[in-house]
Amino acid sequence: MLYILSSFVFIFLNKAEAQELKCISGKIAQVEFGQEKIEKLQYCFNEEKTILLSKNCQTKKCSAFDYPYKFKIDQLLSEMGKPSFKLCREIGGKPELLEFYVDNKPYKLDRCLFNDGSFVDTDFLLSYYLER
């Protein structure tokens, strides 16, 4: 079962990495302690709005891609939560749920936020760090 899961994740995430990204200056909203927090940032996304990363991570030259090791899928499985959230915490990030806007339309996703302000959606990050 684990082999099937890791094979599926590998195929899905490889397709995600090959997509073209568009970058804009836009807003990201999230709820923090019951209050909506809005940030104006430069970020990039794919056509389907299923990939999101800060503009400085577009070329993988940011904190999100500095961790020197890869992970096996079984190292990231847990009783609670997504494997990508566990990965985010393992490499020093903070997972967050958010909405990002494209042409004033909101899209829900999550991200892994790093101390330098860089961020990558957690599934894209998983595709980068998952050992194949």
Secondary structure, 3 states (H helix, E strand, C coil): CHHHHHHHHHHHHHHHHCCCEEEEEEEEEEEECCEEEEEEEEEEEECCCCCEEEHHHCCCCCHHHCCCCCECHHHHCCCCCCHHHHHHHHCCCEEEEEEEEECCEEEEEEEEECCCCCEECHHHHHHHHECC
